[in-house]
Amino acid sequence: MSRLLFLFAIAAVIYLLFKSARKNLPPQAVKPAEDMVRCAHCGVHLPAGESVSAGDLHFCCAAHRDAQG
């Protein structure tokens, strides 16, 4: 019985050590929100930074931009 209590105490100490170590980690950097735009050719939505622009229109790839004319 004492062996079981000893193992439980060791497990509790290990759990508390891991829990406190996770609190001390620096927070992960969060990417800023980016506007979503719609491809004028196929309609897929993607971040504005990843789109290919032609005037006021946004496209998901150069092939769609070229196909639109």
CHARMM internal coordinates of N, CA and C (Angstrom, degrees):
IC EDIT
DIST 1 N 1 CA 1.4488
DIST 1 CA 1 C 1.5252
ANGL 1 N 1 CA 1 C 110.66
DIST 1 C 2 N 1.3318
ANGL 1 CA 1 C 2 N 116.67
DIHE 1 N 1 CA 1 C 2 N -41.51
DIST 2 N 2 CA 1.4629
ANGL 1 C 2 N 2 CA 119.49
DIHE 1 CA 1 C 2 N 2 CA -179.41
DIST 2 CA 2 C 1.5342
ANGL 2 N 2 CA 2 C 110.56
DIHE 1 C 2 N 2 CA 2 C -67.08
DIST 2 C 3 N 1.3175
ANGL 2 CA 2 C 3 N 116.59
DIHE 2 N 2 CA 2 C 3 N -31.72
DIST 3 N 3 CA 1.4607
ANGL 2 C 3 N 3 CA 119.86
DIHE 2 CA 2 C 3 N 3 CA 177.90
DIST 3 CA 3 C 1.5318
ANGL 3 N 3 CA 3 C 110.22
DIHE 2 C 3 N 3 CA 3 C -64.94
DIST 3 C 4 N 1.3113
ANGL 3 CA 3 C 4 N 117.52
DIHE 3 N 3 CA 3 C 4 N -39.07
DIST 4 N 4 CA 1.4564
ANGL 3 C 4 N 4 CA 122.42
DIHE 3 CA 3 C 4 N 4 CA 178.87
DIST 4 CA 4 C 1.5283
ANGL 4 N 4 CA 4 C 110.60
DIHE 3 C 4 N 4 CA 4 C -65.66
DIST 4 C 5 N 1.3223
ANGL 4 CA 4 C 5 N 117.26
DIHE 4 N 4 CA 4 C 5 N -43.07
DIST 5 N 5 CA 1.4647
ANGL 4 C 5 N 5 CA 120.77
DIHE 4 CA 4 C 5 N 5 CA 177.57
DIST 5 CA 5 C 1.5300
ANGL 5 N 5 CA 5 C 110.86
DIHE 4 C 5 N 5 CA 5 C -64.77
DIST 5 C 6 N 1.3165
ANGL 5 CA 5 C 6 N 116.94
DIHE 5 N 5 CA 5 C 6 N -38.45
DIST 6 N 6 CA 1.4581
ANGL 5 C 6 N 6 CA 120.86
DIHE 5 CA 5 C 6 N 6 CA 178.32
DIST 6 CA 6 C 1.5335
ANGL 6 N 6 CA 6 C 110.78
DIHE 5 C 6 N 6 CA 6 C -63.69
DIST 6 C 7 N 1.3225
ANGL 6 CA 6 C 7 N 117.72
DIHE 6 N 6 CA 6 C 7 N -44.47
DIST 7 N 7 CA 1.4627
ANGL 6 C 7 N 7 CA 121.35
DIHE 6 CA 6 C 7 N 7 CA 178.12
DIST 7 CA 7 C 1.5271
ANGL 7 N 7 CA 7 C 111.31
DIHE 6 C 7 N 7 CA 7 C -63.83
DIST 7 C 8 N 1.3208
ANGL 7 CA 7 C 8 N 116.52
DIHE 7 N 7 CA 7 C 8 N -38.95
DIST 8 N 8 CA 1.4604
ANGL 7 C 8 N 8 CA 120.43
DIHE 7 CA 7 C 8 N 8 CA 177.47
DIST 8 CA 8 C 1.5254
ANGL 8 N 8 CA 8 C 110.51
DIHE 7 C 8 N 8 CA 8 C -64.02
DIST 8 C 9 N 1.3211
ANGL 8 CA 8 C 9 N 117.78
DIHE 8 N 8 CA 8 C 9 N -41.73
DIST 9 N 9 CA 1.4631
ANGL 8 C 9 N 9 CA 121.48
DIHE 8 CA 8 C 9 N 9 CA 179.36
DIST 9 CA 9 C 1.5286
ANGL 9 N 9 CA 9 C 110.70
DIHE 8 C 9 N 9 CA 9 C -64.76
DIST 9 C 10 N 1.3181
ANGL 9 CA 9 C 10 N 117.57
DIHE 9 N 9 CA 9 C 10 N -41.44
DIST 10 N 10 CA 1.4655
ANGL 9 C 10 N 10 CA 121.33
DIHE 9 CA 9 C 10 N 10 CA 177.80
DIST 10 CA 10 C 1.5302
ANGL 10 N 10 CA 10 C 110.05
DIHE 9 C 10 N 10 CA 10 C -62.83
DIST 10 C 11 N 1.3252
ANGL 10 CA 10 C 11 N 116.95
DIHE 10 N 10 CA 10 C 11 N -44.01
DIST 11 N 11 CA 1.4651
ANGL 10 C 11 N 11 CA 120.72
DIHE 10 CA 10 C 11 N 11 CA 179.16
DIST 11 CA 11 C 1.5267
ANGL 11 N 11 CA 11 C 110.77
DIHE 10 C 11 N 11 CA 11 C -62.76
DIST 11 C 12 N 1.3241
ANGL 11 CA 11 C 12 N 117.67
DIHE 11 N 11 CA 11 C 12 N -39.75
DIST 12 N 12 CA 1.4618
ANGL 11 C 12 N 12 CA 121.20
DIHE 11 CA 11 C 12 N 12 CA 179.36
DIST 12 CA 12 C 1.5236
ANGL 12 N 12 CA 12 C 110.91
DIHE 11 C 12 N 12 CA 12 C -65.56
DIST 12 C 13 N 1.3181
ANGL 12 CA 12 C 13 N 117.63
DIHE 12 N 12 CA 12 C 13 N -40.85
DIST 13 N 13 CA 1.4668
ANGL 12 C 13 N 13 CA 121.10
DIHE 12 CA 12 C 13 N 13 CA 178.82
DIST 13 CA 13 C 1.5305
ANGL 13 N 13 CA 13 C 110.13
DIHE 12 C 13 N 13 CA 13 C -64.79
DIST 13 C 14 N 1.3126
ANGL 13 CA 13 C 14 N 117.31
DIHE 13 N 13 CA 13 C 14 N -44.25
DIST 14 N 14 CA 1.4700
ANGL 13 C 14 N 14 CA 120.62
DIHE 13 CA 13 C 14 N 14 CA 178.76
DIST 14 CA 14 C 1.5229
ANGL 14 N 14 CA 14 C 110.30
DIHE 13 C 14 N 14 CA 14 C -62.18
DIST 14 C 15 N 1.3200
ANGL 14 CA 14 C 15 N 117.30
DIHE 14 N 14 CA 14 C 15 N -43.10
DIST 15 N 15 CA 1.4641
ANGL 14 C 15 N 15 CA 121.42
DIHE 14 CA 14 C 15 N 15 CA 178.48
DIST 15 CA 15 C 1.5265
ANGL 15 N 15 CA 15 C 110.79
DIHE 14 C 15 N 15 CA 15 C -60.20
DIST 15 C 16 N 1.3199
ANGL 15 CA 15 C 16 N 117.23
DIHE 15 N 15 CA 15 C 16 N -45.88
DIST 16 N 16 CA 1.4642
ANGL 15 C 16 N 16 CA 120.51
DIHE 15 CA 15 C 16 N 16 CA -179.18
DIST 16 CA 16 C 1.5278
ANGL 16 N 16 CA 16 C 111.62
DIHE 15 C 16 N 16 CA 16 C -66.05
DIST 16 C 17 N 1.3266
ANGL 16 CA 16 C 17 N 117.54
DIHE 16 N 16 CA 16 C 17 N -36.30
DIST 17 N 17 CA 1.4629
ANGL 16 C 17 N 17 CA 120.47
DIHE 16 CA 16 C 17 N 17 CA 177.18
DIST 17 CA 17 C 1.5284
ANGL 17 N 17 CA 17 C 111.17
DIHE 16 C 17 N 17 CA 17 C -63.98
DIST 17 C 18 N 1.3265
ANGL 17 CA 17 C 18 N 117.02
DIHE 17 N 17 CA 17 C 18 N -45.27
DIST 18 N 18 CA 1.4601
ANGL 17 C 18 N 18 CA 119.94
DIHE 17 CA 17 C 18 N 18 CA 178.64
DIST 18 CA 18 C 1.5222
ANGL 18 N 18 CA 18 C 111.41
DIHE 17 C 18 N 18 CA 18 C -65.40
DIST 18 C 19 N 1.3102
ANGL 18 CA 18 C 19 N 116.58
DIHE 18 N 18 CA 18 C 19 N -39.02
DIST 19 N 19 CA 1.4625
ANGL 18 C 19 N 19 CA 120.53
DIHE 18 CA 18 C 19 N 19 CA -179.53
DIST 19 CA 19 C 1.5291
ANGL 19 N 19 CA 19 C 110.82
DIHE 18 C 19 N 19 CA 19 C -64.90
DIST 19 C 20 N 1.3217
ANGL 19 CA 19 C 20 N 117.47
DIHE 19 N 19 CA 19 C 20 N -42.28
DIST 20 N 20 CA 1.4626
ANGL 19 C 20 N 20 CA 119.69
DIHE 19 CA 19 C 20 N 20 CA 179.93
DIST 20 CA 20 C 1.5281
ANGL 20 N 20 CA 20 C 111.19
DIHE 19 C 20 N 20 CA 20 C -72.03
DIST 20 C 21 N 1.3212
ANGL 20 CA 20 C 21 N 118.13
DIHE 20 N 20 CA 20 C 21 N -31.70
DIST 21 N 21 CA 1.4620
ANGL 20 C 21 N 21 CA 121.11
DIHE 20 CA 20 C 21 N 21 CA 178.31
DIST 21 CA 21 C 1.5222
ANGL 21 N 21 CA 21 C 110.64
DIHE 20 C 21 N 21 CA 21 C -67.26
DIST 21 C 22 N 1.3195
ANGL 21 CA 21 C 22 N 118.04
DIHE 21 N 21 CA 21 C 22 N -35.24
DIST 22 N 22 CA 1.4689
ANGL 21 C 22 N 22 CA 121.16
DIHE 21 CA 21 C 22 N 22 CA 179.06
DIST 22 CA 22 C 1.5185
ANGL 22 N 22 CA 22 C 111.22
DIHE 21 C 22 N 22 CA 22 C -68.63
DIST 22 C 23 N 1.3261
ANGL 22 CA 22 C 23 N 118.06
DIHE 22 N 22 CA 22 C 23 N -32.02
DIST 23 N 23 CA 1.4609
ANGL 22 C 23 N 23 CA 121.19
DIHE 22 CA 22 C 23 N 23 CA 179.21
DIST 23 CA 23 C 1.5213
ANGL 23 N 23 CA 23 C 111.12
DIHE 22 C 23 N 23 CA 23 C -69.67
DIST 23 C 24 N 1.3272
ANGL 23 CA 23 C 24 N 117.52
DIHE 23 N 23 CA 23 C 24 N -27.97
DIST 24 N 24 CA 1.4595
ANGL 23 C 24 N 24 CA 121.65
DIHE 23 CA 23 C 24 N 24 CA -177.00
DIST 24 CA 24 C 1.5264
ANGL 24 N 24 CA 24 C 113.23
DIHE 23 C 24 N 24 CA 24 C -83.76
DIST 24 C 25 N 1.3289
ANGL 24 CA 24 C 25 N 118.31
DIHE 24 N 24 CA 24 C 25 N -6.71
DIST 25 N 25 CA 1.4562
ANGL 24 C 25 N 25 CA 120.85
DIHE 24 CA 24 C 25 N 25 CA 179.11
DIST 25 CA 25 C 1.5241
ANGL 25 N 25 CA 25 C 110.09
DIHE 24 C 25 N 25 CA 25 C -71.80
DIST 25 C 26 N 1.3266
ANGL 25 CA 25 C 26 N 117.78
DIHE 25 N 25 CA 25 C 26 N 143.40
DIST 26 N 26 CA 1.4688
ANGL 25 C 26 N 26 CA 119.35
DIHE 25 CA 25 C 26 N 26 CA 176.97
DIST 26 CA 26 C 1.5262
ANGL 26 N 26 CA 26 C 109.94
DIHE 25 C 26 N 26 CA 26 C -68.36
DIST 26 C 27 N 1.3164
ANGL 26 CA 26 C 27 N 117.39
DIHE 26 N 26 CA 26 C 27 N 147.20
DIST 27 N 27 CA 1.4690
ANGL 26 C 27 N 27 CA 119.28
DIHE 26 CA 26 C 27 N 27 CA -179.69
DIST 27 CA 27 C 1.5249
ANGL 27 N 27 CA 27 C 110.56
DIHE 26 C 27 N 27 CA 27 C -66.61
DIST 27 C 28 N 1.3227
ANGL 27 CA 27 C 28 N 115.65
DIHE 27 N 27 CA 27 C 28 N 148.27
DIST 28 N 28 CA 1.4529
ANGL 27 C 28 N 28 CA 120.15
DIHE 27 CA 27 C 28 N 28 CA -179.97
DIST 28 CA 28 C 1.5204
ANGL 28 N 28 CA 28 C 109.87
DIHE 27 C 28 N 28 CA 28 C -73.55
DIST 28 C 29 N 1.3130
ANGL 28 CA 28 C 29 N 115.64
DIHE 28 N 28 CA 28 C 29 N 144.23
DIST 29 N 29 CA 1.4635
ANGL 28 C 29 N 29 CA 120.47
DIHE 28 CA 28 C 29 N 29 CA 179.27
DIST 29 CA 29 C 1.5268
ANGL 29 N 29 CA 29 C 109.37
DIHE 28 C 29 N 29 CA 29 C -68.66
DIST 29 C 30 N 1.3104
ANGL 29 CA 29 C 30 N 115.47
DIHE 29 N 29 CA 29 C 30 N 132.54
DIST 30 N 30 CA 1.4540
ANGL 29 C 30 N 30 CA 121.31
DIHE 29 CA 29 C 30 N 30 CA -179.83
DIST 30 CA 30 C 1.5225
ANGL 30 N 30 CA 30 C 108.22
DIHE 29 C 30 N 30 CA 30 C -101.04
DIST 30 C 31 N 1.3184
ANGL 30 CA 30 C 31 N 116.20
DIHE 30 N 30 CA 30 C 31 N 130.15
DIST 31 N 31 CA 1.4574
ANGL 30 C 31 N 31 CA 119.78
DIHE 30 CA 30 C 31 N 31 CA 178.50
DIST 31 CA 31 C 1.5247
ANGL 31 N 31 CA 31 C 108.99
DIHE 30 C 31 N 31 CA 31 C -69.48
DIST 31 C 32 N 1.3291
ANGL 31 CA 31 C 32 N 116.75
DIHE 31 N 31 CA 31 C 32 N 139.08
DIST 32 N 32 CA 1.4655
ANGL 31 C 32 N 32 CA 118.37
DIHE 31 CA 31 C 32 N 32 CA 177.63
DIST 32 CA 32 C 1.5262
ANGL 32 N 32 CA 32 C 110.08
DIHE 31 C 32 N 32 CA 32 C -67.41
DIST 32 C 33 N 1.3153
ANGL 32 CA 32 C 33 N 115.39
DIHE 32 N 32 CA 32 C 33 N 148.21
DIST 33 N 33 CA 1.4617
ANGL 32 C 33 N 33 CA 120.31
DIHE 32 CA 32 C 33 N 33 CA 179.53
DIST 33 CA 33 C 1.5241
ANGL 33 N 33 CA 33 C 109.72
DIHE 32 C 33 N 33 CA 33 C -64.91
DIST 33 C 34 N 1.3107
ANGL 33 CA 33 C 34 N 116.29
DIHE 33 N 33 CA 33 C 34 N 142.85
DIST 34 N 34 CA 1.4551
ANGL 33 C 34 N 34 CA 121.42
DIHE 33 CA 33 C 34 N 34 CA -178.46
DIST 34 CA 34 C 1.5243
ANGL 34 N 34 CA 34 C 108.64
DIHE 33 C 34 N 34 CA 34 C -125.04
DIST 34 C 35 N 1.3243
ANGL 34 CA 34 C 35 N 116.13
DIHE 34 N 34 CA 34 C 35 N 143.63
DIST 35 N 35 CA 1.4582
ANGL 34 C 35 N 35 CA 120.40
DIHE 34 CA 34 C 35 N 35 CA 179.32
DIST 35 CA 35 C 1.5223
ANGL 35 N 35 CA 35 C 110.10
DIHE 34 C 35 N 35 CA 35 C -63.00
DIST 35 C 36 N 1.3315
ANGL 35 CA 35 C 36 N 115.45
DIHE 35 N 35 CA 35 C 36 N 141.57
DIST 36 N 36 CA 1.4536
ANGL 35 C 36 N 36 CA 121.75
DIHE 35 CA 35 C 36 N 36 CA 176.18
DIST 36 CA 36 C 1.5211
ANGL 36 N 36 CA 36 C 108.13
DIHE 35 C 36 N 36 CA 36 C -98.72
DIST 36 C 37 N 1.3262
ANGL 36 CA 36 C 37 N 116.22
DIHE 36 N 36 CA 36 C 37 N 138.97
DIST 37 N 37 CA 1.4604
ANGL 36 C 37 N 37 CA 121.80
DIHE 36 CA 36 C 37 N 37 CA 178.22
DIST 37 CA 37 C 1.5228
ANGL 37 N 37 CA 37 C 108.84
DIHE 36 C 37 N 37 CA 37 C -124.41
DIST 37 C 38 N 1.3236
ANGL 37 CA 37 C 38 N 115.98
DIHE 37 N 37 CA 37 C 38 N 160.82
DIST 38 N 38 CA 1.4603
ANGL 37 C 38 N 38 CA 122.16
DIHE 37 CA 37 C 38 N 38 CA -177.38
DIST 38 CA 38 C 1.5191
ANGL 38 N 38 CA 38 C 108.72
DIHE 37 C 38 N 38 CA 38 C -107.73
DIST 38 C 39 N 1.3156
ANGL 38 CA 38 C 39 N 116.82
DIHE 38 N 38 CA 38 C 39 N 133.71
DIST 39 N 39 CA 1.4585
ANGL 38 C 39 N 39 CA 121.38
DIHE 38 CA 38 C 39 N 39 CA 176.81
DIST 39 CA 39 C 1.5273
ANGL 39 N 39 CA 39 C 108.32
DIHE 38 C 39 N 39 CA 39 C -65.96
DIST 39 C 40 N 1.3413
ANGL 39 CA 39 C 40 N 116.79
DIHE 39 N 39 CA 39 C 40 N 128.80
DIST 40 N 40 CA 1.4606
ANGL 39 C 40 N 40 CA 121.51
DIHE 39 CA 39 C 40 N 40 CA -178.44
DIST 40 CA 40 C 1.5229
ANGL 40 N 40 CA 40 C 111.91
DIHE 39 C 40 N 40 CA 40 C -70.70
DIST 40 C 41 N 1.3264
ANGL 40 CA 40 C 41 N 118.12
DIHE 40 N 40 CA 40 C 41 N -15.06
DIST 41 N 41 CA 1.4681
ANGL 40 C 41 N 41 CA 121.14
DIHE 40 CA 40 C 41 N 41 CA -177.96
DIST 41 CA 41 C 1.5320
ANGL 41 N 41 CA 41 C 112.18
DIHE 40 C 41 N 41 CA 41 C -95.93
DIST 41 C 42 N 1.3281
ANGL 41 CA 41 C 42 N 117.09
DIHE 41 N 41 CA 41 C 42 N -53.68
DIST 42 N 42 CA 1.4732
ANGL 41 C 42 N 42 CA 119.92
DIHE 41 CA 41 C 42 N 42 CA -173.80
DIST 42 CA 42 C 1.5223
ANGL 42 N 42 CA 42 C 113.96
DIHE 41 C 42 N 42 CA 42 C -108.94
DIST 42 C 43 N 1.3308
ANGL 42 CA 42 C 43 N 118.24
DIHE 42 N 42 CA 42 C 43 N -14.38
DIST 43 N 43 CA 1.4593
ANGL 42 C 43 N 43 CA 120.91
DIHE 42 CA 42 C 43 N 43 CA 176.04
DIST 43 CA 43 C 1.5135
ANGL 43 N 43 CA 43 C 115.80
DIHE 42 C 43 N 43 CA 43 C 89.40
DIST 43 C 44 N 1.3277
ANGL 43 CA 43 C 44 N 118.24
DIHE 43 N 43 CA 43 C 44 N 1.91
DIST 44 N 44 CA 1.4605
ANGL 43 C 44 N 44 CA 119.86
DIHE 43 CA 43 C 44 N 44 CA 179.48
DIST 44 CA 44 C 1.5334
ANGL 44 N 44 CA 44 C 109.21
DIHE 43 C 44 N 44 CA 44 C -70.58
DIST 44 C 45 N 1.3306
ANGL 44 CA 44 C 45 N 116.31
DIHE 44 N 44 CA 44 C 45 N 145.16
DIST 45 N 45 CA 1.4641
ANGL 44 C 45 N 45 CA 121.40
DIHE 44 CA 44 C 45 N 45 CA 177.87
DIST 45 CA 45 C 1.5220
ANGL 45 N 45 CA 45 C 109.06
DIHE 44 C 45 N 45 CA 45 C -97.73
DIST 45 C 46 N 1.3439
ANGL 45 CA 45 C 46 N 115.68
DIHE 45 N 45 CA 45 C 46 N 137.17
DIST 46 N 46 CA 1.4564
ANGL 45 C 46 N 46 CA 121.16
DIHE 45 CA 45 C 46 N 46 CA -179.85
DIST 46 CA 46 C 1.5199
ANGL 46 N 46 CA 46 C 108.89
DIHE 45 C 46 N 46 CA 46 C -150.63
DIST 46 C 47 N 1.3486
ANGL 46 CA 46 C 47 N 117.51
DIHE 46 N 46 CA 46 C 47 N 161.00
DIST 47 N 47 CA 1.4620
ANGL 46 C 47 N 47 CA 120.22
DIHE 46 CA 46 C 47 N 47 CA 178.35
DIST 47 CA 47 C 1.5257
ANGL 47 N 47 CA 47 C 110.74
DIHE 46 C 47 N 47 CA 47 C -61.34
DIST 47 C 48 N 1.3226
ANGL 47 CA 47 C 48 N 116.47
DIHE 47 N 47 CA 47 C 48 N 143.70
DIST 48 N 48 CA 1.4668
ANGL 47 C 48 N 48 CA 121.24
DIHE 47 CA 47 C 48 N 48 CA -177.56
DIST 48 CA 48 C 1.5239
ANGL 48 N 48 CA 48 C 111.44
DIHE 47 C 48 N 48 CA 48 C -59.47
DIST 48 C 49 N 1.3117
ANGL 48 CA 48 C 49 N 118.14
DIHE 48 N 48 CA 48 C 49 N -33.50
DIST 49 N 49 CA 1.4566
ANGL 48 C 49 N 49 CA 121.37
DIHE 48 CA 48 C 49 N 49 CA -179.94
DIST 49 CA 49 C 1.5150
ANGL 49 N 49 CA 49 C 113.81
DIHE 48 C 49 N 49 CA 49 C -68.02
DIST 49 C 50 N 1.3260
ANGL 49 CA 49 C 50 N 117.70
DIHE 49 N 49 CA 49 C 50 N -21.93
DIST 50 N 50 CA 1.4614
ANGL 49 C 50 N 50 CA 121.69
DIHE 49 CA 49 C 50 N 50 CA 179.92
DIST 50 CA 50 C 1.5217
ANGL 50 N 50 CA 50 C 112.42
DIHE 49 C 50 N 50 CA 50 C -97.04
DIST 50 C 51 N 1.3212
ANGL 50 CA 50 C 51 N 117.77
DIHE 50 N 50 CA 50 C 51 N -4.28
DIST 51 N 51 CA 1.4609
ANGL 50 C 51 N 51 CA 120.63
DIHE 50 CA 50 C 51 N 51 CA -176.52
DIST 51 CA 51 C 1.5240
ANGL 51 N 51 CA 51 C 111.16
DIHE 50 C 51 N 51 CA 51 C -85.43
DIST 51 C 52 N 1.3190
ANGL 51 CA 51 C 52 N 115.03
DIHE 51 N 51 CA 51 C 52 N 160.22
DIST 52 N 52 CA 1.4609
ANGL 51 C 52 N 52 CA 122.91
DIHE 51 CA 51 C 52 N 52 CA 174.55
DIST 52 CA 52 C 1.5199
ANGL 52 N 52 CA 52 C 106.00
DIHE 51 C 52 N 52 CA 52 C -103.78
DIST 52 C 53 N 1.3235
ANGL 52 CA 52 C 53 N 117.22
DIHE 52 N 52 CA 52 C 53 N 121.06
DIST 53 N 53 CA 1.4595
ANGL 52 C 53 N 53 CA 121.08
DIHE 52 CA 52 C 53 N 53 CA -175.16
DIST 53 CA 53 C 1.5183
ANGL 53 N 53 CA 53 C 111.08
DIHE 52 C 53 N 53 CA 53 C -100.17
DIST 53 C 54 N 1.3240
ANGL 53 CA 53 C 54 N 114.62
DIHE 53 N 53 CA 53 C 54 N 146.11
DIST 54 N 54 CA 1.4650
ANGL 53 C 54 N 54 CA 122.26
DIHE 53 CA 53 C 54 N 54 CA 172.85
DIST 54 CA 54 C 1.5200
ANGL 54 N 54 CA 54 C 105.88
DIHE 53 C 54 N 54 CA 54 C -142.10
DIST 54 C 55 N 1.3144
ANGL 54 CA 54 C 55 N 116.26
DIHE 54 N 54 CA 54 C 55 N 97.99
DIST 55 N 55 CA 1.4641
ANGL 54 C 55 N 55 CA 120.01
DIHE 54 CA 54 C 55 N 55 CA -175.24
DIST 55 CA 55 C 1.5150
ANGL 55 N 55 CA 55 C 109.32
DIHE 54 C 55 N 55 CA 55 C 70.29
DIST 55 C 56 N 1.3199
ANGL 55 CA 55 C 56 N 116.43
DIHE 55 N 55 CA 55 C 56 N -126.67
DIST 56 N 56 CA 1.4638
ANGL 55 C 56 N 56 CA 121.54
DIHE 55 CA 55 C 56 N 56 CA 178.43
DIST 56 CA 56 C 1.5224
ANGL 56 N 56 CA 56 C 112.39
DIHE 55 C 56 N 56 CA 56 C -90.54
DIST 56 C 57 N 1.3261
ANGL 56 CA 56 C 57 N 117.44
DIHE 56 N 56 CA 56 C 57 N -5.15
DIST 57 N 57 CA 1.4634
ANGL 56 C 57 N 57 CA 121.39
DIHE 56 CA 56 C 57 N 57 CA -176.82
DIST 57 CA 57 C 1.5223
ANGL 57 N 57 CA 57 C 110.64
DIHE 56 C 57 N 57 CA 57 C -93.05
DIST 57 C 58 N 1.3243
ANGL 57 CA 57 C 58 N 115.32
DIHE 57 N 57 CA 57 C 58 N 149.41
DIST 58 N 58 CA 1.4629
ANGL 57 C 58 N 58 CA 122.26
DIHE 57 CA 57 C 58 N 58 CA 177.03
DIST 58 CA 58 C 1.5216
ANGL 58 N 58 CA 58 C 108.28
DIHE 57 C 58 N 58 CA 58 C -120.46
DIST 58 C 59 N 1.3304
ANGL 58 CA 58 C 59 N 115.66
DIHE 58 N 58 CA 58 C 59 N 143.86
DIST 59 N 59 CA 1.4580
ANGL 58 C 59 N 59 CA 122.03
DIHE 58 CA 58 C 59 N 59 CA -179.64
DIST 59 CA 59 C 1.5215
ANGL 59 N 59 CA 59 C 108.92
DIHE 58 C 59 N 59 CA 59 C -132.62
DIST 59 C 60 N 1.3362
ANGL 59 CA 59 C 60 N 116.24
DIHE 59 N 59 CA 59 C 60 N 155.10
DIST 60 N 60 CA 1.4624
ANGL 59 C 60 N 60 CA 120.16
DIHE 59 CA 59 C 60 N 60 CA -178.96
DIST 60 CA 60 C 1.5249
ANGL 60 N 60 CA 60 C 111.79
DIHE 59 C 60 N 60 CA 60 C -81.38
DIST 60 C 61 N 1.3303
ANGL 60 CA 60 C 61 N 118.16
DIHE 60 N 60 CA 60 C 61 N -19.48
DIST 61 N 61 CA 1.4679
ANGL 60 C 61 N 61 CA 121.15
DIHE 60 CA 60 C 61 N 61 CA 178.88
DIST 61 CA 61 C 1.5243
ANGL 61 N 61 CA 61 C 109.42
DIHE 60 C 61 N 61 CA 61 C -156.13
DIST 61 C 62 N 1.3145
ANGL 61 CA 61 C 62 N 115.92
DIHE 61 N 61 CA 61 C 62 N 166.15
DIST 62 N 62 CA 1.4629
ANGL 61 C 62 N 62 CA 120.99
DIHE 61 CA 61 C 62 N 62 CA -179.00
DIST 62 CA 62 C 1.5245
ANGL 62 N 62 CA 62 C 111.29
DIHE 61 C 62 N 62 CA 62 C -66.75
DIST 62 C 63 N 1.3275
ANGL 62 CA 62 C 63 N 117.48
DIHE 62 N 62 CA 62 C 63 N -31.71
DIST 63 N 63 CA 1.4644
ANGL 62 C 63 N 63 CA 120.31
DIHE 62 CA 62 C 63 N 63 CA 179.35
DIST 63 CA 63 C 1.5278
ANGL 63 N 63 CA 63 C 110.80
DIHE 62 C 63 N 63 CA 63 C -62.76
DIST 63 C 64 N 1.3262
ANGL 63 CA 63 C 64 N 117.38
DIHE 63 N 63 CA 63 C 64 N -39.90
DIST 64 N 64 CA 1.4660
ANGL 63 C 64 N 64 CA 120.19
DIHE 63 CA 63 C 64 N 64 CA 178.62
DIST 64 CA 64 C 1.5233
ANGL 64 N 64 CA 64 C 110.67
DIHE 63 C 64 N 64 CA 64 C -70.39
DIST 64 C 65 N 1.3285
ANGL 64 CA 64 C 65 N 116.86
DIHE 64 N 64 CA 64 C 65 N -36.01
DIST 65 N 65 CA 1.4646
ANGL 64 C 65 N 65 CA 119.90
DIHE 64 CA 64 C 65 N 65 CA 176.06
DIST 65 CA 65 C 1.5234
ANGL 65 N 65 CA 65 C 110.19
DIHE 64 C 65 N 65 CA 65 C -62.17
DIST 65 C 66 N 1.3236
ANGL 65 CA 65 C 66 N 116.65
DIHE 65 N 65 CA 65 C 66 N -44.53
DIST 66 N 66 CA 1.4595
ANGL 65 C 66 N 66 CA 121.04
DIHE 65 CA 65 C 66 N 66 CA -179.17
DIST 66 CA 66 C 1.5252
ANGL 66 N 66 CA 66 C 111.61
DIHE 65 C 66 N 66 CA 66 C -69.22
DIST 66 C 67 N 1.3264
ANGL 66 CA 66 C 67 N 118.14
DIHE 66 N 66 CA 66 C 67 N -34.76
DIST 67 N 67 CA 1.4628
ANGL 66 C 67 N 67 CA 121.79
DIHE 66 CA 66 C 67 N 67 CA -179.93
DIST 67 CA 67 C 1.5230
ANGL 67 N 67 CA 67 C 111.45
DIHE 66 C 67 N 67 CA 67 C -69.06
DIST 67 C 68 N 1.3097
ANGL 67 CA 67 C 68 N 116.71
DIHE 67 N 67 CA 67 C 68 N -29.98
DIST 68 N 68 CA 1.4614
ANGL 67 C 68 N 68 CA 121.04
DIHE 67 CA 67 C 68 N 68 CA -178.61
DIST 68 CA 68 C 1.5295
ANGL 68 N 68 CA 68 C 110.32
DIHE 67 C 68 N 68 CA 68 C -70.81
DIST 68 C 69 N 1.3181
ANGL 68 CA 68 C 69 N 116.57
DIHE 68 N 68 CA 68 C 69 N -29.69
DIST 69 N 69 CA 1.4633
ANGL 68 C 69 N 69 CA 121.30
DIHE 68 CA 68 C 69 N 69 CA 176.30
DIST 69 CA 69 C 1.4424
ANGL 69 N 69 CA 69 C 111.10
DIHE 68 C 69 N 69 CA 69 C 80.63
END
COOR INIT
IC SEED 1 N 1 CA 1 C
IC BUILD
